[in-house]
Each structure stands twice: as C-alpha cells, then as structure tokens.
C-alpha cells in the first residue's frame, strides 16, 4: 500500500512539473503621467524673481496698500488657487489687519502665469500695534 501511494504522489508531482513547463506568459507594457500640482509666486511677469516676502513698509490707521505679483502654475494639469493667512504675530493683529487677494478660486492652466494683487488694510481703530508679521500661503489644487 505504501508503494502504491508513492507511485500516485510521484505521478501527481510529475503532472505539476509538466503543467509548469507548458505554461506561457504575456507581457503588457503600460505608461501614464503622474498628476503634479504646484504653484510658485514671482515679483516679475518673466518669473525670474521669486517672491518670498512682501515688505508693506510703514502703515497708518485706515490705510490700504497693494502689492502686485505673478503666480506660475508648476502643474501638468489645470489648478485652482486659494490663499490663507497664518502665523500672525502678534495674534491680536488678525482683528486689526486684513489681507485679501483677487485670485481666490481662480483656475490656472498648466504652466500658465497670471497677475495677482494682494491688498493689505489697517483697521481705522488700530492702536498700540507697532509691528506685525504673517505668512501668506498660496495653494494650488486640481
């Protein structure tokens, strides 16, 4: 009986090896682009001077100042831009100073450059504030 089982197991093993030798493979190549989303800010329309800081200078109560800049999409798809302000120093400056721009929700094509304007406004009732700082964060999503 042991001999018979050995023969059956050997026959099964032989058929598995034979099956493996008769199998084939097919190769299918593929390609794709990886979606890349990004945006850079510049001082000039030629996009040679990167914008890393806006110096608003000296301001008075009730004053408004503007700053022009250029955004360049570094994406390979259309993106929508948005802006938030963070890192206020001092914290109470958020109720005394306002910063907006004219590009919120604007769509930019891949590699497109657009002009944008930032507007800073000092509240008329601002007192005791000698200096302030904040960070403008511009995000491209798509």
Chimera marker file (.cmm) of the C-alpha trace (Angstrom):
<marker_set name="trace">
<marker id="1" x="0.000" y="0.000" z="0.000" r="1" g="1" b="0" radius="0.5"/>
<marker id="2" x="2.866" y="2.370" z="0.702" r="1" g="1" b="0" radius="0.5"/>
<marker id="3" x="4.287" y="1.639" z="-2.709" r="1" g="1" b="0" radius="0.5"/>
<marker id="4" x="1.012" y="2.492" z="-4.414" r="1" g="1" b="0" radius="0.5"/>
<marker id="5" x="0.784" y="5.824" z="-2.605" r="1" g="1" b="0" radius="0.5"/>
<marker id="6" x="4.343" y="6.663" z="-3.621" r="1" g="1" b="0" radius="0.5"/>
<marker id="7" x="3.518" y="5.974" z="-7.200" r="1" g="1" b="0" radius="0.5"/>
<marker id="8" x="0.378" y="8.167" z="-7.056" r="1" g="1" b="0" radius="0.5"/>
<marker id="9" x="2.274" y="11.038" z="-5.404" r="1" g="1" b="0" radius="0.5"/>
<marker id="10" x="5.065" y="10.714" z="-7.969" r="1" g="1" b="0" radius="0.5"/>
<marker id="11" x="2.537" y="10.805" z="-10.800" r="1" g="1" b="0" radius="0.5"/>
<marker id="12" x="0.894" y="13.926" z="-9.360" r="1" g="1" b="0" radius="0.5"/>
<marker id="13" x="4.251" y="15.636" z="-8.925" r="1" g="1" b="0" radius="0.5"/>
<marker id="14" x="5.171" y="14.786" z="-12.492" r="1" g="1" b="0" radius="0.5"/>
<marker id="15" x="1.948" y="16.296" z="-13.829" r="1" g="1" b="0" radius="0.5"/>
<marker id="16" x="2.567" y="19.506" z="-11.885" r="1" g="1" b="0" radius="0.5"/>
<marker id="17" x="6.030" y="19.855" z="-13.369" r="1" g="1" b="0" radius="0.5"/>
<marker id="18" x="4.690" y="19.133" z="-16.816" r="1" g="1" b="0" radius="0.5"/>
<marker id="19" x="1.981" y="21.796" z="-16.389" r="1" g="1" b="0" radius="0.5"/>
<marker id="20" x="4.606" y="24.309" z="-15.334" r="1" g="1" b="0" radius="0.5"/>
<marker id="21" x="6.676" y="23.602" z="-18.401" r="1" g="1" b="0" radius="0.5"/>
<marker id="22" x="3.689" y="24.068" z="-20.698" r="1" g="1" b="0" radius="0.5"/>
<marker id="23" x="2.592" y="27.445" z="-19.292" r="1" g="1" b="0" radius="0.5"/>
<marker id="24" x="3.355" y="30.722" z="-21.048" r="1" g="1" b="0" radius="0.5"/>
<marker id="25" x="3.444" y="34.428" z="-20.213" r="1" g="1" b="0" radius="0.5"/>
<marker id="26" x="2.395" y="37.595" z="-21.917" r="1" g="1" b="0" radius="0.5"/>
<marker id="27" x="3.898" y="40.994" z="-21.220" r="1" g="1" b="0" radius="0.5"/>
<marker id="28" x="1.756" y="44.099" z="-21.494" r="1" g="1" b="0" radius="0.5"/>
<marker id="29" x="3.596" y="47.395" z="-21.331" r="1" g="1" b="0" radius="0.5"/>
<marker id="30" x="1.941" y="50.417" z="-19.818" r="1" g="1" b="0" radius="0.5"/>
<marker id="31" x="2.530" y="54.093" z="-19.300" r="1" g="1" b="0" radius="0.5"/>
<marker id="32" x="0.910" y="57.006" z="-17.531" r="1" g="1" b="0" radius="0.5"/>
<marker id="33" x="1.565" y="60.513" z="-16.353" r="1" g="1" b="0" radius="0.5"/>
<marker id="34" x="1.676" y="61.287" z="-12.672" r="1" g="1" b="0" radius="0.5"/>
<marker id="35" x="-0.510" y="64.234" z="-11.780" r="1" g="1" b="0" radius="0.5"/>
<marker id="36" x="1.671" y="67.066" z="-10.492" r="1" g="1" b="0" radius="0.5"/>
<marker id="37" x="0.150" y="70.055" z="-8.727" r="1" g="1" b="0" radius="0.5"/>
<marker id="38" x="2.077" y="73.151" z="-7.700" r="1" g="1" b="0" radius="0.5"/>
<marker id="39" x="2.348" y="76.918" z="-7.886" r="1" g="1" b="0" radius="0.5"/>
<marker id="40" x="5.153" y="79.477" z="-7.463" r="1" g="1" b="0" radius="0.5"/>
<marker id="41" x="4.997" y="83.232" z="-6.783" r="1" g="1" b="0" radius="0.5"/>
<marker id="42" x="7.180" y="85.821" z="-8.529" r="1" g="1" b="0" radius="0.5"/>
<marker id="43" x="7.808" y="89.559" z="-8.436" r="1" g="1" b="0" radius="0.5"/>
<marker id="44" x="8.014" y="89.839" z="-12.235" r="1" g="1" b="0" radius="0.5"/>
<marker id="45" x="5.979" y="88.613" z="-15.211" r="1" g="1" b="0" radius="0.5"/>
<marker id="46" x="9.027" y="86.807" z="-16.630" r="1" g="1" b="0" radius="0.5"/>
<marker id="47" x="9.123" y="84.674" z="-13.460" r="1" g="1" b="0" radius="0.5"/>
<marker id="48" x="12.807" y="85.309" z="-12.763" r="1" g="1" b="0" radius="0.5"/>
<marker id="49" x="12.499" y="86.929" z="-9.298" r="1" g="1" b="0" radius="0.5"/>
<marker id="50" x="10.817" y="84.617" z="-6.808" r="1" g="1" b="0" radius="0.5"/>
<marker id="51" x="8.515" y="86.316" z="-4.300" r="1" g="1" b="0" radius="0.5"/>
<marker id="52" x="9.463" y="85.172" z="-0.803" r="1" g="1" b="0" radius="0.5"/>
<marker id="53" x="8.455" y="88.233" z="1.235" r="1" g="1" b="0" radius="0.5"/>
<marker id="54" x="6.269" y="91.310" z="0.892" r="1" g="1" b="0" radius="0.5"/>
<marker id="55" x="7.518" y="94.351" z="2.798" r="1" g="1" b="0" radius="0.5"/>
<marker id="56" x="4.451" y="96.515" z="3.359" r="1" g="1" b="0" radius="0.5"/>
<marker id="57" x="6.557" y="99.352" z="4.832" r="1" g="1" b="0" radius="0.5"/>
<marker id="58" x="5.128" y="101.888" z="7.287" r="1" g="1" b="0" radius="0.5"/>
<marker id="59" x="1.359" y="101.918" z="7.627" r="1" g="1" b="0" radius="0.5"/>
<marker id="60" x="-1.173" y="104.232" z="9.259" r="1" g="1" b="0" radius="0.5"/>
<marker id="61" x="-4.621" y="103.613" z="10.718" r="1" g="1" b="0" radius="0.5"/>
<marker id="62" x="-7.190" y="103.142" z="7.981" r="1" g="1" b="0" radius="0.5"/>
<marker id="63" x="-4.544" y="102.797" z="5.281" r="1" g="1" b="0" radius="0.5"/>
<marker id="64" x="-4.698" y="100.326" z="2.399" r="1" g="1" b="0" radius="0.5"/>
<marker id="65" x="-1.676" y="99.137" z="0.404" r="1" g="1" b="0" radius="0.5"/>
<marker id="66" x="-1.473" y="96.941" z="-2.668" r="1" g="1" b="0" radius="0.5"/>
<marker id="67" x="1.190" y="94.568" z="-3.919" r="1" g="1" b="0" radius="0.5"/>
<marker id="68" x="1.245" y="93.051" z="-7.404" r="1" g="1" b="0" radius="0.5"/>
<marker id="69" x="2.738" y="89.621" z="-8.014" r="1" g="1" b="0" radius="0.5"/>
<marker id="70" x="2.648" y="86.787" z="-10.536" r="1" g="1" b="0" radius="0.5"/>
<marker id="71" x="1.689" y="83.168" z="-9.998" r="1" g="1" b="0" radius="0.5"/>
<marker id="72" x="3.026" y="80.434" z="-12.217" r="1" g="1" b="0" radius="0.5"/>
<marker id="73" x="1.488" y="77.005" z="-12.295" r="1" g="1" b="0" radius="0.5"/>
<marker id="74" x="4.128" y="74.290" z="-11.995" r="1" g="1" b="0" radius="0.5"/>
<marker id="75" x="1.431" y="71.681" z="-12.576" r="1" g="1" b="0" radius="0.5"/>
<marker id="76" x="0.781" y="69.456" z="-15.540" r="1" g="1" b="0" radius="0.5"/>
<marker id="77" x="-2.988" y="69.874" z="-15.074" r="1" g="1" b="0" radius="0.5"/>
<marker id="78" x="-5.262" y="72.864" z="-14.502" r="1" g="1" b="0" radius="0.5"/>
<marker id="79" x="-5.305" y="74.008" z="-10.861" r="1" g="1" b="0" radius="0.5"/>
<marker id="80" x="-7.470" y="76.235" z="-8.700" r="1" g="1" b="0" radius="0.5"/>
<marker id="81" x="-5.643" y="78.638" z="-6.383" r="1" g="1" b="0" radius="0.5"/>
<marker id="82" x="-6.572" y="79.657" z="-2.870" r="1" g="1" b="0" radius="0.5"/>
<marker id="83" x="-4.919" y="81.677" z="-0.121" r="1" g="1" b="0" radius="0.5"/>
<marker id="84" x="-4.863" y="81.528" z="3.652" r="1" g="1" b="0" radius="0.5"/>
<marker id="85" x="-3.038" y="83.673" z="6.185" r="1" g="1" b="0" radius="0.5"/>
<marker id="86" x="-1.235" y="82.012" z="9.100" r="1" g="1" b="0" radius="0.5"/>
<marker id="87" x="1.415" y="82.667" z="11.753" r="1" g="1" b="0" radius="0.5"/>
<marker id="88" x="0.079" y="86.067" z="12.826" r="1" g="1" b="0" radius="0.5"/>
<marker id="89" x="2.427" y="87.897" z="15.165" r="1" g="1" b="0" radius="0.5"/>
<marker id="90" x="1.071" y="89.279" z="17.417" r="1" g="1" b="0" radius="0.5"/>
<marker id="91" x="-2.076" y="87.150" z="17.471" r="1" g="1" b="0" radius="0.5"/>
<marker id="92" x="-4.386" y="90.134" z="18.003" r="1" g="1" b="0" radius="0.5"/>
<marker id="93" x="-3.247" y="91.562" z="14.628" r="1" g="1" b="0" radius="0.5"/>
<marker id="94" x="-5.836" y="89.301" z="12.976" r="1" g="1" b="0" radius="0.5"/>
<marker id="95" x="-8.584" y="91.652" z="14.167" r="1" g="1" b="0" radius="0.5"/>
<marker id="96" x="-6.658" y="94.806" z="13.223" r="1" g="1" b="0" radius="0.5"/>
<marker id="97" x="-5.123" y="93.941" z="9.831" r="1" g="1" b="0" radius="0.5"/>
<marker id="98" x="-6.716" y="92.348" z="6.786" r="1" g="1" b="0" radius="0.5"/>
<marker id="99" x="-5.055" y="90.830" z="3.742" r="1" g="1" b="0" radius="0.5"/>
<marker id="100" x="-7.010" y="89.698" z="0.683" r="1" g="1" b="0" radius="0.5"/>
<marker id="101" x="-6.221" y="88.988" z="-2.954" r="1" g="1" b="0" radius="0.5"/>
<marker id="102" x="-8.037" y="88.980" z="-6.276" r="1" g="1" b="0" radius="0.5"/>
<marker id="103" x="-7.313" y="85.405" z="-7.343" r="1" g="1" b="0" radius="0.5"/>
<marker id="104" x="-9.290" y="83.279" z="-4.862" r="1" g="1" b="0" radius="0.5"/>
<marker id="105" x="-10.781" y="80.284" z="-6.681" r="1" g="1" b="0" radius="0.5"/>
<marker id="106" x="-9.193" y="81.243" z="-9.990" r="1" g="1" b="0" radius="0.5"/>
<marker id="107" x="-8.241" y="78.429" z="-12.347" r="1" g="1" b="0" radius="0.5"/>
<marker id="108" x="-4.756" y="78.370" z="-13.873" r="1" g="1" b="0" radius="0.5"/>
<marker id="109" x="-3.776" y="76.101" z="-16.767" r="1" g="1" b="0" radius="0.5"/>
<marker id="110" x="-0.585" y="74.026" z="-16.723" r="1" g="1" b="0" radius="0.5"/>
<marker id="111" x="2.483" y="76.320" z="-16.948" r="1" g="1" b="0" radius="0.5"/>
<marker id="112" x="0.284" y="79.450" z="-17.121" r="1" g="1" b="0" radius="0.5"/>
<marker id="113" x="1.366" y="82.725" z="-15.467" r="1" g="1" b="0" radius="0.5"/>
<marker id="114" x="-1.246" y="85.105" z="-14.053" r="1" g="1" b="0" radius="0.5"/>
<marker id="115" x="-1.014" y="88.529" z="-12.414" r="1" g="1" b="0" radius="0.5"/>
<marker id="116" x="-2.469" y="88.816" z="-8.895" r="1" g="1" b="0" radius="0.5"/>
<marker id="117" x="-2.911" y="91.673" z="-6.442" r="1" g="1" b="0" radius="0.5"/>
<marker id="118" x="-2.678" y="91.478" z="-2.673" r="1" g="1" b="0" radius="0.5"/>
<marker id="119" x="-4.410" y="94.184" z="-0.635" r="1" g="1" b="0" radius="0.5"/>
<marker id="120" x="-3.496" y="94.941" z="2.973" r="1" g="1" b="0" radius="0.5"/>
<marker id="121" x="-5.837" y="97.064" z="5.071" r="1" g="1" b="0" radius="0.5"/>
<marker id="122" x="-5.180" y="98.511" z="8.528" r="1" g="1" b="0" radius="0.5"/>
<marker id="123" x="-8.295" y="98.957" z="10.663" r="1" g="1" b="0" radius="0.5"/>
<marker id="124" x="-9.171" y="102.596" z="11.372" r="1" g="1" b="0" radius="0.5"/>
<marker id="125" x="-9.323" y="101.916" z="15.119" r="1" g="1" b="0" radius="0.5"/>
<marker id="126" x="-5.927" y="100.198" z="15.349" r="1" g="1" b="0" radius="0.5"/>
<marker id="127" x="-3.931" y="101.426" z="18.359" r="1" g="1" b="0" radius="0.5"/>
<marker id="128" x="-0.872" y="100.095" z="20.130" r="1" g="1" b="0" radius="0.5"/>
<marker id="129" x="0.291" y="97.928" z="17.245" r="1" g="1" b="0" radius="0.5"/>
<marker id="130" x="3.868" y="98.855" z="16.366" r="1" g="1" b="0" radius="0.5"/>
<marker id="131" x="4.713" y="95.992" z="14.019" r="1" g="1" b="0" radius="0.5"/>
<marker id="132" x="3.234" y="92.746" z="12.786" r="1" g="1" b="0" radius="0.5"/>
<marker id="133" x="4.006" y="89.798" z="10.556" r="1" g="1" b="0" radius="0.5"/>
<marker id="134" x="2.129" y="86.942" z="8.965" r="1" g="1" b="0" radius="0.5"/>
<marker id="135" x="2.617" y="84.257" z="6.336" r="1" g="1" b="0" radius="0.5"/>
<marker id="136" x="0.640" y="84.119" z="3.114" r="1" g="1" b="0" radius="0.5"/>
<marker id="137" x="0.073" y="80.530" z="1.978" r="1" g="1" b="0" radius="0.5"/>
<marker id="138" x="-0.987" y="80.071" z="-1.639" r="1" g="1" b="0" radius="0.5"/>
<marker id="139" x="-2.203" y="76.623" z="-2.564" r="1" g="1" b="0" radius="0.5"/>
<marker id="140" x="-2.898" y="75.115" z="-5.953" r="1" g="1" b="0" radius="0.5"/>
<marker id="141" x="-5.257" y="72.162" z="-6.098" r="1" g="1" b="0" radius="0.5"/>
<marker id="142" x="-6.563" y="70.200" z="-9.005" r="1" g="1" b="0" radius="0.5"/>
<link id1="1" id2="2" r="1" g="1" b="0" radius="0.2"/>
<link id1="2" id2="3" r="1" g="1" b="0" radius="0.2"/>
<link id1="3" id2="4" r="1" g="1" b="0" radius="0.2"/>
<link id1="4" id2="5" r="1" g="1" b="0" radius="0.2"/>
<link id1="5" id2="6" r="1" g="1" b="0" radius="0.2"/>
<link id1="6" id2="7" r="1" g="1" b="0" radius="0.2"/>
<link id1="7" id2="8" r="1" g="1" b="0" radius="0.2"/>
<link id1="8" id2="9" r="1" g="1" b="0" radius="0.2"/>
<link id1="9" id2="10" r="1" g="1" b="0" radius="0.2"/>
<link id1="10" id2="11" r="1" g="1" b="0" radius="0.2"/>
<link id1="11" id2="12" r="1" g="1" b="0" radius="0.2"/>
<link id1="12" id2="13" r="1" g="1" b="0" radius="0.2"/>
<link id1="13" id2="14" r="1" g="1" b="0" radius="0.2"/>
<link id1="14" id2="15" r="1" g="1" b="0" radius="0.2"/>
<link id1="15" id2="16" r="1" g="1" b="0" radius="0.2"/>
<link id1="16" id2="17" r="1" g="1" b="0" radius="0.2"/>
<link id1="17" id2="18" r="1" g="1" b="0" radius="0.2"/>
<link id1="18" id2="19" r="1" g="1" b="0" radius="0.2"/>
<link id1="19" id2="20" r="1" g="1" b="0" radius="0.2"/>
<link id1="20" id2="21" r="1" g="1" b="0" radius="0.2"/>
<link id1="21" id2="22" r="1" g="1" b="0" radius="0.2"/>
<link id1="22" id2="23" r="1" g="1" b="0" radius="0.2"/>
<link id1="23" id2="24" r="1" g="1" b="0" radius="0.2"/>
<link id1="24" id2="25" r="1" g="1" b="0" radius="0.2"/>
<link id1="25" id2="26" r="1" g="1" b="0" radius="0.2"/>
<link id1="26" id2="27" r="1" g="1" b="0" radius="0.2"/>
<link id1="27" id2="28" r="1" g="1" b="0" radius="0.2"/>
<link id1="28" id2="29" r="1" g="1" b="0" radius="0.2"/>
<link id1="29" id2="30" r="1" g="1" b="0" radius="0.2"/>
<link id1="30" id2="31" r="1" g="1" b="0" radius="0.2"/>
<link id1="31" id2="32" r="1" g="1" b="0" radius="0.2"/>
<link id1="32" id2="33" r="1" g="1" b="0" radius="0.2"/>
<link id1="33" id2="34" r="1" g="1" b="0" radius="0.2"/>
<link id1="34" id2="35" r="1" g="1" b="0" radius="0.2"/>
<link id1="35" id2="36" r="1" g="1" b="0" radius="0.2"/>
<link id1="36" id2="37" r="1" g="1" b="0" radius="0.2"/>
<link id1="37" id2="38" r="1" g="1" b="0" radius="0.2"/>
<link id1="38" id2="39" r="1" g="1" b="0" radius="0.2"/>
<link id1="39" id2="40" r="1" g="1" b="0" radius="0.2"/>
<link id1="40" id2="41" r="1" g="1" b="0" radius="0.2"/>
<link id1="41" id2="42" r="1" g="1" b="0" radius="0.2"/>
<link id1="42" id2="43" r="1" g="1" b="0" radius="0.2"/>
<link id1="43" id2="44" r="1" g="1" b="0" radius="0.2"/>
<link id1="44" id2="45" r="1" g="1" b="0" radius="0.2"/>
<link id1="45" id2="46" r="1" g="1" b="0" radius="0.2"/>
<link id1="46" id2="47" r="1" g="1" b="0" radius="0.2"/>
<link id1="47" id2="48" r="1" g="1" b="0" radius="0.2"/>
<link id1="48" id2="49" r="1" g="1" b="0" radius="0.2"/>
<link id1="49" id2="50" r="1" g="1" b="0" radius="0.2"/>
<link id1="50" id2="51" r="1" g="1" b="0" radius="0.2"/>
<link id1="51" id2="52" r="1" g="1" b="0" radius="0.2"/>
<link id1="52" id2="53" r="1" g="1" b="0" radius="0.2"/>
<link id1="53" id2="54" r="1" g="1" b="0" radius="0.2"/>
<link id1="54" id2="55" r="1" g="1" b="0" radius="0.2"/>
<link id1="55" id2="56" r="1" g="1" b="0" radius="0.2"/>
<link id1="56" id2="57" r="1" g="1" b="0" radius="0.2"/>
<link id1="57" id2="58" r="1" g="1" b="0" radius="0.2"/>
<link id1="58" id2="59" r="1" g="1" b="0" radius="0.2"/>
<link id1="59" id2="60" r="1" g="1" b="0" radius="0.2"/>
<link id1="60" id2="61" r="1" g="1" b="0" radius="0.2"/>
<link id1="61" id2="62" r="1" g="1" b="0" radius="0.2"/>
<link id1="62" id2="63" r="1" g="1" b="0" radius="0.2"/>
<link id1="63" id2="64" r="1" g="1" b="0" radius="0.2"/>
<link id1="64" id2="65" r="1" g="1" b="0" radius="0.2"/>
<link id1="65" id2="66" r="1" g="1" b="0" radius="0.2"/>
<link id1="66" id2="67" r="1" g="1" b="0" radius="0.2"/>
<link id1="67" id2="68" r="1" g="1" b="0" radius="0.2"/>
<link id1="68" id2="69" r="1" g="1" b="0" radius="0.2"/>
<link id1="69" id2="70" r="1" g="1" b="0" radius="0.2"/>
<link id1="70" id2="71" r="1" g="1" b="0" radius="0.2"/>
<link id1="71" id2="72" r="1" g="1" b="0" radius="0.2"/>
<link id1="72" id2="73" r="1" g="1" b="0" radius="0.2"/>
<link id1="73" id2="74" r="1" g="1" b="0" radius="0.2"/>
<link id1="74" id2="75" r="1" g="1" b="0" radius="0.2"/>
<link id1="75" id2="76" r="1" g="1" b="0" radius="0.2"/>
<link id1="76" id2="77" r="1" g="1" b="0" radius="0.2"/>
<link id1="77" id2="78" r="1" g="1" b="0" radius="0.2"/>
<link id1="78" id2="79" r="1" g="1" b="0" radius="0.2"/>
<link id1="79" id2="80" r="1" g="1" b="0" radius="0.2"/>
<link id1="80" id2="81" r="1" g="1" b="0" radius="0.2"/>
<link id1="81" id2="82" r="1" g="1" b="0" radius="0.2"/>
<link id1="82" id2="83" r="1" g="1" b="0" radius="0.2"/>
<link id1="83" id2="84" r="1" g="1" b="0" radius="0.2"/>
<link id1="84" id2="85" r="1" g="1" b="0" radius="0.2"/>
<link id1="85" id2="86" r="1" g="1" b="0" radius="0.2"/>
<link id1="86" id2="87" r="1" g="1" b="0" radius="0.2"/>
<link id1="87" id2="88" r="1" g="1" b="0" radius="0.2"/>
<link id1="88" id2="89" r="1" g="1" b="0" radius="0.2"/>
<link id1="89" id2="90" r="1" g="1" b="0" radius="0.2"/>
<link id1="90" id2="91" r="1" g="1" b="0" radius="0.2"/>
<link id1="91" id2="92" r="1" g="1" b="0" radius="0.2"/>
<link id1="92" id2="93" r="1" g="1" b="0" radius="0.2"/>
<link id1="93" id2="94" r="1" g="1" b="0" radius="0.2"/>
<link id1="94" id2="95" r="1" g="1" b="0" radius="0.2"/>
<link id1="95" id2="96" r="1" g="1" b="0" radius="0.2"/>
<link id1="96" id2="97" r="1" g="1" b="0" radius="0.2"/>
<link id1="97" id2="98" r="1" g="1" b="0" radius="0.2"/>
<link id1="98" id2="99" r="1" g="1" b="0" radius="0.2"/>
<link id1="99" id2="100" r="1" g="1" b="0" radius="0.2"/>
<link id1="100" id2="101" r="1" g="1" b="0" radius="0.2"/>
<link id1="101" id2="102" r="1" g="1" b="0" radius="0.2"/>
<link id1="102" id2="103" r="1" g="1" b="0" radius="0.2"/>
<link id1="103" id2="104" r="1" g="1" b="0" radius="0.2"/>
<link id1="104" id2="105" r="1" g="1" b="0" radius="0.2"/>
<link id1="105" id2="106" r="1" g="1" b="0" radius="0.2"/>
<link id1="106" id2="107" r="1" g="1" b="0" radius="0.2"/>
<link id1="107" id2="108" r="1" g="1" b="0" radius="0.2"/>
<link id1="108" id2="109" r="1" g="1" b="0" radius="0.2"/>
<link id1="109" id2="110" r="1" g="1" b="0" radius="0.2"/>
<link id1="110" id2="111" r="1" g="1" b="0" radius="0.2"/>
<link id1="111" id2="112" r="1" g="1" b="0" radius="0.2"/>
<link id1="112" id2="113" r="1" g="1" b="0" radius="0.2"/>
<link id1="113" id2="114" r="1" g="1" b="0" radius="0.2"/>
<link id1="114" id2="115" r="1" g="1" b="0" radius="0.2"/>
<link id1="115" id2="116" r="1" g="1" b="0" radius="0.2"/>
<link id1="116" id2="117" r="1" g="1" b="0" radius="0.2"/>
<link id1="117" id2="118" r="1" g="1" b="0" radius="0.2"/>
<link id1="118" id2="119" r="1" g="1" b="0" radius="0.2"/>
<link id1="119" id2="120" r="1" g="1" b="0" radius="0.2"/>
<link id1="120" id2="121" r="1" g="1" b="0" radius="0.2"/>
<link id1="121" id2="122" r="1" g="1" b="0" radius="0.2"/>
<link id1="122" id2="123" r="1" g="1" b="0" radius="0.2"/>
<link id1="123" id2="124" r="1" g="1" b="0" radius="0.2"/>
<link id1="124" id2="125" r="1" g="1" b="0" radius="0.2"/>
<link id1="125" id2="126" r="1" g="1" b="0" radius="0.2"/>
<link id1="126" id2="127" r="1" g="1" b="0" radius="0.2"/>
<link id1="127" id2="128" r="1" g="1" b="0" radius="0.2"/>
<link id1="128" id2="129" r="1" g="1" b="0" radius="0.2"/>
<link id1="129" id2="130" r="1" g="1" b="0" radius="0.2"/>
<link id1="130" id2="131" r="1" g="1" b="0" radius="0.2"/>
<link id1="131" id2="132" r="1" g="1" b="0" radius="0.2"/>
<link id1="132" id2="133" r="1" g="1" b="0" radius="0.2"/>
<link id1="133" id2="134" r="1" g="1" b="0" radius="0.2"/>
<link id1="134" id2="135" r="1" g="1" b="0" radius="0.2"/>
<link id1="135" id2="136" r="1" g="1" b="0" radius="0.2"/>
<link id1="136" id2="137" r="1" g="1" b="0" radius="0.2"/>
<link id1="137" id2="138" r="1" g="1" b="0" radius="0.2"/>
<link id1="138" id2="139" r="1" g="1" b="0" radius="0.2"/>
<link id1="139" id2="140" r="1" g="1" b="0" radius="0.2"/>
<link id1="140" id2="141" r="1" g="1" b="0" radius="0.2"/>
<link id1="141" id2="142" r="1" g="1" b="0" radius="0.2"/>
</marker_set>
